[in-house]
């Protein structure tokens, strides 16, 4: 495995983009090491290696941006248990990694619905954010696990989080509402009904959210 990791690191060094790495660091994306490699190139690199549980865990445990993303691509889905999934969710430290973990791994798990429901009930904002992003991914792919989620409860929690002080959490909840509503006209109407209490709000954030959802589902403001 050491040889495989050495080859991966060589691939990353050859694809390194210092300007992108510096820009990410300036924006607060903080890793021990960041090669600034683009996501498409990371995907290409992952295709050179077989999925392997031990390799993926080793990559994840190293505080290197690209290695963590590769871990989400190289972990065998049938060996990724729920306990480990929740521990990875807790460890996520930036939005890019959150999106990659949800897209590359979590959305494909047979217990993805359980991860959503447990995450959105957590008291920590960034863990709830991951739950909403995962829910959005399940809506996009129309995954079978989506049917196992109590949508009324999720929408209730999401709408409660729309007034969060965390912009990241607000964006995650807004995306969850948008992608749920896109599944069907009925879902879109349901979302608008549940946010109708924002009508006439003097809070500019709430007014903007309502306008976005009305535009999303074809309703004139």
Number of C-alpha atoms within 10 A of each C-alpha: 10 8 8 12 14 11 13 20 15 12 15 20 13 11 16 16 15 13 11 15 19 15 12 15 15 10 8 10 16 16 16 8 14 22 22 21 20 14 14 9 12 18 13 10 15 19 12 9 15 13 18 16 17 14 19 20 17 14 23 20 12 15 14 16 23 24 26 22 24 26 26 25 24 23 22 16 18 10 10 14 12 16 9 12 17 15 10 15 22 15 11 17 13 15 16 13 17 22 17 17 25 24 19 17 19 26 26 18 19 16 15 25 24 15 22 26 20 13 23 23 14 13 9 11 19 24 23 26 28 27 30 30 28 26 32 26 23 26 23 15 13 13 18 13 18 20 12 13 15 11 15 12 10 21 20 13 16 23 18 13 21 20 16 14 10 14 11 16 23 23 18 26 30 23 19 26 25 20 20 24 21 15 14 12 12 10 18 21 14 17 22 18 10 13 19 11 11 16 12 10 12 9 10 9 13 18 14 13 18 22 16 16 21 18 12 14 18 11 12 7 10
